[in-house]
Amino acid sequence: RKSTPPSTTMIVAGGVSQWYFAPDKSKPIHSPVRSAARRALLYHTGSIAFGSLLVAIVRYIRYLMNWLKKYANKDNECCGRFLKKYAN
């Protein structure tokens, strides 16, 4: 499953927010993508990295739960019910 890189999401969000919160919308904004990329890389790199870490941890837990569901002992009722409920 592919997703958009976090830095791209931050840059697009920065450009859109720069346009949305502009005091005078009739004037064009000078290079919103470049200024959003600069802001994202200078001030939000830690937030992007931390968010990516959280996504990686959640994906690993989901992978582990699916692996356990696949290879768990079918005779163990407690474990089987737990995995059926939480591994999806």
Secondary structure, 3 states (H helix, E strand, C coil): CCCCCHHHHHHHHHHHHHHHCCCCCCCCCCCHHHHHHHHHHHHCHHHHHHHHHHHHHHHHHHHHHHHHHHHCCCCCHHHHHHHHHHCC
